[in-house]
């Protein structure tokens, strides 16, 4: 049983080394650098918010939206993988805790036996003295004394070993495992906080993009093949709004040659 306990402790040591190594690897993945890669809310607004609906602007908004969305998704997926690794390390740490608990139960099982062995150590010298009075053969007495010394020595080793084991599991449960659990918990919380920030940025991005799409959403293509505004489509929308009594305004945008090059669509606040 002592060998079983020793194997469990050795297994715990090896697993702990693996956990610490991988935690160090995750720590070296600087979270500040990850956060620096994230666009700010101001950057998203400046790249998505637009007041014109011409082809060039629409294409630029689409491109900016896709680039930012892909970047946010990439970083979010990377962070989620980090959380999965940390959760795996947490499971390994829990496994070590299970082994240590098992060692504690084994020692509790051995405790009555250890108490008996302690009594035997005290009784053996007295037994030798008693037998010495009965035996006339000096060789037999010496042989018996040697056997008693060997038994006493082995018992003392067992008692010392189990005492060492108890000190060891106390150290594992009080000093070694709690800091590991604490580090993993804080690391997961830090990654979740960044992911929450990314979710917020993604929400802003999609909100602005959908707003732009709604602002520029016309019943058919408002832009001609040459890039100019389709006046018929625009007039159809305007007439439809007038007939439907909807309080919206479409403002035409002209260039220096008084050609329609875009439009703005928004609700009338009056």
Beta strands, then each sheet from edge to edge (+ up, - down):
strand 1: 248-254
strand 2: 260-267
sheet 1: 1+ 2-
end
